[in-house]
């Protein structure tokens, strides 16, 4: 099988490419250039896609003896991920750019180009597993290493995309991957993992958004009294469940910590309240994506709303592109724009973007 190995320059994608080659596939390494002005060197574990990363990927490809190319997808990434990220925050929602990147870039733009060039599949260093069902369908499952499991951010893949996807690391724990990289002689075996949002290298999301949306003065309102208790420079800098960075002295708020319980972009208002206002047990999602056939009727599932969040028992049912989820226990800090990913055991059923959440008594 002819396979494109997406090589970020990190240890995971390097070992994934090597394993695909060991499995007998014809492998070509591809590094995605996602920035129109990529930094030369990585300054920390934050960020990725620097010129240094591209060079690391090329050296591994040379060691493996496989062809290597850099594909420029900066314009597509800017439009489908970065601009989407800004637009979502400007509307008071909290998006997950990793899900959007997997949906729009790695398993759409990259996969489409690979297929157009005659390749059969794309392999990445994600920690997840593809399992073939008794009926021959390819299913997406959690990784063996739950601490590194990335099935949540892959929950946007449909059956056709899964039929052309390989995740060679899903059956292995991360320490073993680093050991394997050292045994293969990859000098990047100890290279730090990238984390947080790749295009915000310093980790200052609010500052990054402010540089694009400008300061927008607004009120911070107490949910219980309706009184204005503070001011902010842009509601886009806040998300439901947030506790830090509110700029409010606790002593003036009866000593109880306050959290963001609502963000209204239309009035540029941030509403705060006590922790008891954060718990929800009902979710309505849109933009449903199914990793196979959509569920029929009401199904028992596990629901997860953050990449490394708790999975809770739930019931869910689908209607077109909308999904209704009733949680078996309350979750706190569920924000519009996040994704709810549904599981059946270790299998990913599908996902939806959270449009609304509430407490149903």
VMD Tcl script that draws the C-alpha trace (Angstrom):
set ca {
  {0.00 0.00 0.00}
  {1.26 3.50 -0.84}
  {1.13 5.63 2.30}
  {1.84 9.27 3.13}
  {3.37 9.52 6.61}
  {2.62 12.94 8.12}
  {5.90 13.88 9.81}
  {5.79 16.82 12.22}
  {9.41 16.55 13.28}
  {8.51 14.95 16.59}
  {9.26 11.51 17.97}
  {5.73 10.12 17.57}
  {5.38 10.76 13.84}
  {8.94 9.54 13.28}
  {8.24 6.14 14.88}
  {4.87 5.96 13.10}
  {6.61 6.38 9.73}
  {9.19 3.75 10.65}
  {6.52 1.26 11.69}
  {4.62 1.75 8.44}
  {7.83 1.03 6.53}
  {8.48 -2.07 8.67}
  {4.95 -3.27 7.83}
  {5.92 -3.42 4.16}
  {4.20 -0.29 2.87}
  {5.63 2.12 0.32}
  {6.06 5.20 2.49}
  {6.63 8.85 1.60}
  {7.25 11.37 4.37}
  {5.39 14.69 4.22}
  {5.85 17.67 6.52}
  {3.00 20.18 6.52}
  {4.07 23.83 6.41}
  {1.20 25.46 8.29}
  {2.67 28.90 8.95}
  {3.25 31.61 6.36}
  {6.13 32.92 8.48}
  {7.43 29.89 10.37}
  {9.85 30.50 13.22}
  {13.34 29.17 12.69}
  {13.71 27.46 16.06}
  {11.28 26.03 18.57}
  {11.48 28.15 21.74}
  {9.74 25.67 24.04}
  {7.43 22.67 24.05}
  {4.70 25.01 22.86}
  {4.13 25.46 19.16}
  {5.24 23.37 16.25}
  {5.89 23.50 12.50}
  {9.08 25.54 12.81}
  {11.89 25.32 10.26}
  {13.74 23.29 12.91}
  {10.84 20.80 13.01}
  {10.89 20.44 9.22}
  {14.60 19.75 9.36}
  {14.13 17.12 12.07}
  {11.49 15.38 9.96}
  {13.76 15.42 6.90}
  {16.66 13.85 8.83}
  {14.45 11.00 10.05}
  {13.18 10.42 6.50}
  {16.79 10.27 5.29}
  {17.61 7.70 7.99}
  {14.62 5.62 6.89}
  {15.56 5.97 3.25}
  {12.15 7.29 2.20}
  {11.30 10.26 -0.05}
  {10.42 13.44 1.81}
  {8.45 16.52 0.82}
  {7.16 19.69 2.44}
  {3.60 20.51 1.44}
  {2.54 24.13 1.90}
  {-0.90 24.22 3.51}
  {-0.46 27.52 5.33}
  {-3.28 29.31 3.50}
  {-5.71 26.44 4.12}
  {-4.68 26.22 7.78}
  {-5.09 29.97 8.24}
  {-8.59 29.89 6.76}
  {-9.97 26.66 8.20}
  {-8.32 26.62 11.62}
  {-6.94 30.02 12.68}
  {-9.71 32.20 11.24}
  {-12.33 29.73 12.47}
  {-10.72 29.93 15.94}
  {-10.99 33.74 15.97}
  {-14.55 33.70 14.63}
  {-15.70 31.20 17.25}
  {-14.23 33.17 20.15}
  {-15.69 36.41 18.77}
  {-19.13 34.75 18.97}
  {-18.65 33.71 22.60}
  {-17.77 30.08 21.91}
  {-14.72 28.01 22.90}
  {-13.43 25.96 19.95}
  {-10.93 23.12 19.90}
  {-8.50 23.85 17.03}
  {-6.98 20.36 17.14}
  {-10.31 18.78 16.15}
  {-10.73 21.34 13.39}
  {-7.19 20.69 12.13}
  {-7.78 16.93 12.01}
  {-11.09 17.42 10.22}
  {-10.08 20.11 7.74}
  {-6.32 19.69 7.28}
  {-4.85 16.28 8.10}
  {-7.80 14.17 7.03}
  {-9.26 16.44 4.37}
  {-6.67 18.64 2.66}
  {-3.76 16.26 3.25}
  {-5.71 13.07 2.60}
  {-7.43 14.48 -0.49}
  {-4.09 15.55 -1.98}
  {-2.51 12.19 -1.14}
  {-5.35 10.28 -2.83}
  {-5.20 12.58 -5.85}
  {-1.50 11.75 -6.19}
  {-2.19 8.02 -6.14}
  {-1.62 7.21 -2.47}
  {-3.91 4.86 -0.59}
  {-3.77 6.22 2.96}
  {-2.30 8.65 5.48}
  {-0.47 7.60 8.65}
  {0.01 9.88 11.66}
  {1.56 9.67 15.12}
  {-1.75 10.05 16.95}
  {-2.36 7.78 19.92}
  {-5.49 5.92 18.83}
  {-6.31 2.55 17.32}
  {-8.05 1.35 14.19}
  {-9.83 -1.96 14.85}
  {-11.56 -3.98 12.16}
  {-15.04 -5.12 13.20}
  {-16.40 -8.64 12.46}
  {-18.26 -7.07 9.52}
  {-15.05 -5.66 8.07}
  {-15.63 -2.00 9.00}
  {-12.70 0.01 10.35}
  {-13.51 1.42 13.79}
  {-11.75 4.14 15.75}
  {-10.82 3.12 19.31}
  {-8.98 4.59 22.26}
  {-5.25 4.08 22.58}
  {-3.79 1.57 25.03}
  {-1.97 4.42 26.79}
  {-4.89 6.35 28.28}
  {-2.58 9.13 29.44}
  {-1.75 9.86 25.79}
  {-5.05 8.82 24.19}
  {-5.97 11.20 21.34}
  {-9.16 9.55 20.13}
  {-11.10 12.61 21.35}
  {-9.49 14.93 18.79}
  {-10.02 12.31 16.07}
  {-13.75 12.03 16.76}
  {-14.49 14.21 13.73}
  {-13.35 11.54 11.24}
  {-16.00 9.80 9.17}
  {-16.01 6.22 7.91}
  {-14.43 7.11 4.55}
  {-11.56 8.96 6.23}
  {-11.02 6.11 8.69}
  {-10.82 3.67 5.77}
  {-7.69 5.54 4.66}
  {-6.13 6.23 8.08}
  {-3.37 4.47 10.02}
  {-2.40 5.16 13.64}
  {0.59 2.84 14.24}
  {1.25 3.96 17.83}
  {-2.13 3.17 19.37}
  {-1.06 -0.14 20.90}
  {2.03 1.27 22.64}
  {2.73 3.47 25.68}
  {4.71 6.68 25.18}
  {7.82 5.61 27.16}
  {8.13 2.60 24.87}
  {7.89 4.86 21.81}
  {10.82 6.93 23.06}
  {12.80 3.75 23.76}
  {12.07 2.50 20.26}
  {13.17 5.83 18.80}
  {16.48 5.58 20.66}
  {16.97 2.01 19.43}
  {16.37 3.20 15.87}
  {18.98 5.91 16.34}
  {16.59 8.86 16.06}
  {18.31 11.76 17.80}
  {14.89 13.32 18.45}
  {14.03 10.46 20.85}
  {14.03 12.86 23.81}
  {12.56 15.87 21.99}
  {9.77 17.46 24.11}
  {6.19 16.93 23.00}
  {4.42 19.97 21.62}
  {1.31 21.00 23.54}
  {-1.31 23.70 23.84}
  {-2.35 25.57 20.69}
  {0.32 25.19 18.03}
  {-0.15 28.64 16.47}
  {-0.01 30.44 19.84}
  {3.54 29.56 20.79}
  {3.68 31.68 23.96}
  {0.43 30.21 25.32}
  {-1.23 33.64 25.71}
  {-4.56 32.97 24.00}
  {-6.21 36.15 25.26}
  {-3.31 38.30 24.06}
  {-3.30 36.57 20.67}
  {-7.04 37.17 20.24}
  {-6.73 40.79 21.37}
  {-4.11 41.44 18.69}
  {-6.67 40.36 16.08}
  {-9.96 41.57 17.56}
  {-8.82 44.63 19.48}
  {-9.85 45.65 22.96}
  {-13.60 45.75 23.49}
  {-14.52 47.13 26.90}
  {-17.49 45.44 28.56}
  {-19.06 44.53 31.87}
  {-18.59 41.61 34.23}
  {-21.97 40.90 35.82}
  {-22.84 38.85 38.90}
  {-25.34 36.11 38.03}
  {-27.14 36.25 41.39}
  {-27.61 40.00 41.78}
  {-27.39 41.20 38.18}
  {-25.00 43.91 39.34}
  {-21.95 45.02 37.40}
  {-18.97 43.94 39.51}
  {-16.09 44.50 37.13}
  {-14.90 45.29 33.62}
  {-13.09 43.43 30.89}
  {-11.36 44.26 27.61}
  {-13.18 41.73 25.45}
  {-15.64 38.92 26.19}
  {-13.74 36.75 23.68}
  {-11.01 36.38 26.31}
  {-13.24 34.36 28.63}
  {-14.71 30.88 28.62}
  {-17.32 29.11 30.70}
  {-15.74 27.52 33.77}
  {-12.82 29.96 33.89}
  {-11.74 31.02 37.38}
  {-8.39 32.75 36.94}
  {-7.85 36.13 35.34}
  {-11.20 37.67 36.30}
  {-9.55 40.61 38.06}
  {-11.99 40.53 40.98}
  {-10.99 40.63 44.66}
  {-12.46 37.59 46.38}
  {-13.16 39.57 49.54}
  {-15.74 41.69 47.75}
  {-17.48 38.53 46.54}
  {-18.32 37.07 50.00}
  {-15.14 35.02 50.04}
  {-16.49 32.41 47.59}
  {-14.57 31.90 44.34}
  {-16.36 33.04 41.21}
  {-16.32 31.39 37.81}
  {-17.41 32.46 34.35}
  {-20.90 31.00 33.90}
  {-21.83 32.77 30.67}
  {-20.35 34.74 27.77}
  {-22.71 36.88 25.67}
  {-20.86 38.16 22.62}
  {-23.90 40.13 21.40}
  {-23.75 42.42 24.48}
  {-20.05 41.88 25.21}
  {-21.00 40.74 28.72}
  {-19.26 38.18 30.92}
  {-21.43 36.67 33.67}
  {-19.85 35.17 36.77}
  {-21.26 33.02 39.55}
  {-20.50 30.37 42.14}
  {-19.48 26.83 41.30}
  {-22.97 25.43 41.79}
  {-24.11 27.28 38.65}
  {-21.64 25.41 36.44}
  {-23.00 21.86 36.66}
  {-24.94 20.64 33.60}
  {-26.38 17.28 32.61}
  {-27.90 18.01 29.20}
  {-26.17 18.93 25.94}
  {-27.39 19.81 22.47}
  {-24.77 19.56 19.76}
  {-24.67 20.37 16.05}
  {-22.23 19.62 13.20}
  {-22.48 15.91 14.07}
  {-19.73 13.69 12.66}
  {-20.05 9.89 12.78}
  {-17.17 7.40 12.75}
  {-19.46 4.93 10.99}
  {-23.23 4.65 10.78}
  {-25.18 7.21 12.86}
  {-26.84 5.74 15.96}
  {-30.49 4.77 15.63}
  {-32.83 5.79 18.42}
  {-31.62 6.37 21.97}
  {-28.24 4.74 22.66}
  {-26.20 4.32 25.83}
  {-22.77 5.87 25.43}
  {-19.92 7.51 27.31}
  {-19.60 11.26 26.76}
  {-16.40 13.30 26.97}
  {-16.23 17.09 26.53}
  {-12.47 17.75 26.85}
  {-9.43 16.14 25.29}
  {-8.32 14.61 28.58}
  {-11.54 15.07 30.49}
  {-13.67 12.60 32.36}
  {-15.92 10.25 30.39}
  {-19.37 10.01 31.97}
  {-22.25 7.60 31.23}
  {-24.89 9.16 29.01}
  {-27.77 8.57 26.65}
  {-27.74 10.14 23.21}
  {-29.89 10.35 20.12}
  {-29.32 11.96 16.74}
  {-31.57 13.95 14.44}
  {-29.90 14.97 11.21}
  {-26.78 16.95 12.11}
  {-27.97 17.54 15.69}
  {-27.34 15.37 18.75}
  {-29.04 15.40 22.15}
  {-27.06 14.04 25.11}
  {-28.29 13.39 28.65}
  {-25.46 12.87 31.10}
  {-25.63 10.41 33.97}
  {-23.81 12.89 36.22}
  {-23.18 16.61 36.13}
  {-20.19 18.10 34.34}
  {-18.81 21.55 35.10}
  {-17.52 24.17 32.70}
  {-19.19 22.89 29.52}
  {-18.87 25.70 27.00}
  {-20.52 26.29 23.61}
  {-18.02 25.55 20.86}
  {-16.39 22.65 22.67}
  {-16.92 19.18 21.28}
  {-18.74 16.29 22.88}
  {-17.31 12.95 21.75}
  {-19.36 9.79 22.27}
  {-17.92 6.37 23.04}
  {-19.20 2.81 23.15}
  {-16.61 1.13 25.33}
  {-13.32 2.09 23.70}
  {-14.93 2.72 20.29}
  {-15.54 6.27 19.14}
  {-19.13 6.60 17.94}
  {-18.87 10.19 16.77}
  {-18.83 13.80 17.86}
  {-20.73 17.07 17.76}
  {-20.00 20.72 18.49}
  {-21.73 21.86 21.68}
  {-24.36 24.49 20.91}
  {-26.09 24.55 24.30}
  {-25.85 22.92 27.72}
  {-28.13 23.13 30.75}
  {-29.19 21.48 33.98}
  {-32.25 19.30 33.52}
  {-33.82 18.43 36.86}
}
mol new
graphics top color blue
foreach p $ca { graphics top sphere $p radius 0.5 }
foreach p [lrange $ca 0 end-1] q [lrange $ca 1 end] { graphics top cylinder $p $q radius 0.2 }
display resetview
